[in-house]
């Protein structure tokens, strides 16, 4: 999400994919973007928008831009620690933001279907899952229900982000340190998701059948390994025939071109 990586990946690498598709005569390009570009005050959001503009300006291929609200993995990271007895951490009063995340497998299905669905050509689609708006507090309640524990919450003040970000930015400006600049940007990313809704309410912008509660219930019993996307706590999946099987099992959600 830092500036250098954002423009190398979210813009330049994706532009390379587009140009490679154009060179071989591909007819349609499906882009996995992000819902958060609607309010772009982060570097990676601006890089994504720059590529979106390039995609829409060219005329060699039709395109579909899909902007998912959030993946299940982005709202599942606390389950293991909660299961171990730690409190669920939320910002403000737990009611600041709302979201309806989407299952990664169902998002992947939507992307693949967009390759051949003519109704999605030259379409920008915000996309969330089937849940009603979920606050952080509601997510915590669902998580405790999944692990069968009494709710235990820790409320972190939102101002802590500003203290950290401003301190890091001050030091970055004084020392001209790219590392500190990147750290400040990482802090801004954390704040963004603590204060911005990731929510679709239009029925056309809700997709799939797997709810977040169903996801929590499953990983509480089976562990994160059933879903290779989920969190930093998940162990790498290795199939019975070794790493090669693992690679084949994982669905790719990178830009997709169709001929």
Buried (B, 14 or more C-beta within 10 A) or exposed (E): BBBEBBBEBBBBBBBEBBEEBBEEEBEBBBBBBBBBBEEBEBBBBBBBBBBBEBBEEEEEBBBBBBBBBBBBBBBBBBBBEBBEEEBBBBBBEBEBBBBBBBBBBBBBBBBBEBBEBEEBEEEBBBBBBBBEBBBBBBBBBBBBBBBEBEEEBEBEEBEBBEEBBEBBBEBBEEEEBEEBBBBBBBBBBBBBBBEBBBBBEEEEBBBBEBBBBBBBBBBBEEBBEEBBBBBEBBEEBEEEEEEEEBEEEEEEBEBBBBE
